[in-house]
Amino acid sequence: METICWLLLAAVFIVIEIVTLGLTTIWFAGAAFVAAIAALAGASIVIQVILFVVVALLLLLFTRPIAVKHLDNKTEKTNAEALVGQTALVIAEINNLQEKGQVKINGMEWTARTKDSGITIPAGESVTIVEISGVKLIVEK
């Protein structure tokens, strides 16, 4: 009966892991499997619980950082996101109050606004892209 309880507990941990994807409860599921094997071997409940706690802690402390490192999918920046930090050329005066302004970067023209609304940037100047807001580049000199 103890074996079934450990296996049910392992199943619960697996379901929680599937729902949360936090790489935390999966290690407890592994520990529950170890405890289930101990129960099958006839170990006392005290030994089963001790094995569960020790194995869970060992898996959590030693294998989780490795798994997180390898599963950390560093997303590539999209073309637009990659523009942040780059320099663009102002091709039409940027004036937030008049809601106008354009820059050119990588051969493409973008609507642009300054980060500080009181600043006007004339055509021909170079600006740095600090963020993207919708389809507009937010720039500063």
C-alpha positions in Angstrom: 0.0 0.0 0.0 2.9 2.4 0.8 4.3 1.8 -2.7 1.0 2.9 -4.3 0.9 6.0 -2.1 4.5 7.0 -3.2 3.6 6.4 -6.8 0.4 8.5 -6.5 2.5 11.3 -4.8 5.0 11.1 -7.7 2.1 11.4 -10.2 0.8 14.5 -8.3 4.3 16.0 -8.5 4.6 15.3 -12.2 1.2 16.9 -12.9 2.2 20.0 -10.8 5.4 20.2 -12.8 3.6 20.0 -16.1 1.2 22.8 -15.0 3.9 25.1 -13.6 7.0 24.2 -15.6 9.1 25.5 -12.7 11.6 22.6 -12.6 11.0 22.2 -8.9 8.4 19.5 -8.3 9.9 17.1 -10.8 12.7 16.4 -8.4 10.2 15.5 -5.7 8.6 13.1 -8.1 12.0 11.4 -8.6 12.4 11.2 -4.8 8.9 9.7 -4.5 9.9 7.0 -7.0 13.0 6.2 -4.9 10.8 5.9 -1.8 8.4 3.7 -3.7 11.3 1.3 -4.6 12.3 1.3 -1.0 8.7 0.4 0.0 8.8 -2.4 -2.5 12.0 -3.6 -0.9 10.3 -3.7 2.5 12.0 -0.6 4.1 10.2 0.9 7.0 8.2 4.1 6.6 10.8 6.0 8.4 13.5 4.9 6.0 11.2 5.7 3.1 10.5 9.3 4.3 14.2 9.8 5.0 15.1 8.6 1.5 12.4 10.8 0.0 13.7 13.9 1.8 17.4 13.2 1.1 16.9 12.3 -2.5 14.6 15.3 -3.1 17.2 17.7 -1.6 20.1 16.2 -3.5 18.2 16.3 -6.8 17.0 19.8 -6.1 20.4 21.2 -5.1 22.6 19.5 -7.6 20.7 18.7 -10.7 18.2 21.6 -10.9 20.9 24.3 -11.6 22.3 22.1 -14.4 18.9 21.5 -15.9 18.0 25.2 -15.7 21.2 26.1 -17.4 20.6 23.7 -20.3 16.9 24.3 -20.6 17.2 28.1 -20.4 16.2 28.9 -24.0 17.7 32.3 -24.5 15.4 33.8 -27.0 16.8 35.5 -30.0 15.9 39.1 -30.4 13.5 39.8 -33.3 14.7 42.3 -35.9 12.9 45.2 -34.2 14.2 44.3 -30.7 17.7 44.1 -32.1 17.5 47.8 -33.0 17.7 49.0 -29.4 21.1 50.4 -28.7 21.9 51.0 -32.4 22.5 54.3 -34.1 20.0 55.6 -36.7 20.1 58.6 -39.0 17.3 61.2 -38.7 15.8 61.7 -42.2 12.9 63.9 -41.1 13.0 66.3 -38.1 11.8 64.6 -34.9 9.3 66.7 -33.0 7.0 65.0 -30.5 4.7 68.0 -30.2 4.0 68.0 -33.9 4.0 64.2 -34.0 6.5 63.9 -36.7 9.9 62.4 -37.3 11.6 59.6 -39.2 14.9 57.8 -38.9 16.6 55.4 -41.2 18.4 52.3 -40.0 19.6 49.2 -41.9 18.0 50.6 -45.0 14.6 50.9 -43.4 12.6 54.0 -42.5 10.9 54.1 -39.1 8.7 56.6 -37.5 10.6 58.1 -34.5 9.9 60.1 -31.4 12.3 61.4 -28.8 12.5 60.0 -25.3 12.2 63.6 -23.9 9.2 65.3 -25.5 10.8 68.8 -25.3 13.7 68.0 -27.6 13.6 68.5 -31.4 16.2 66.7 -33.4 16.9 68.0 -37.0 17.4 65.9 -40.0 20.9 64.7 -40.6 21.7 64.0 -36.9 22.6 60.6 -35.5 20.5 59.2 -32.7 20.5 56.2 -30.5 17.5 53.9 -30.3 16.5 53.4 -26.7 13.2 51.5 -27.0 10.4 50.5 -29.3 6.9 51.7 -28.7 4.5 50.0 -31.0 5.8 50.8 -34.5 7.8 53.8 -33.4 11.4 54.0 -32.4 12.1 56.0 -29.3 15.4 57.8 -29.7 17.8 60.1 -27.9 20.7 62.1 -29.0 
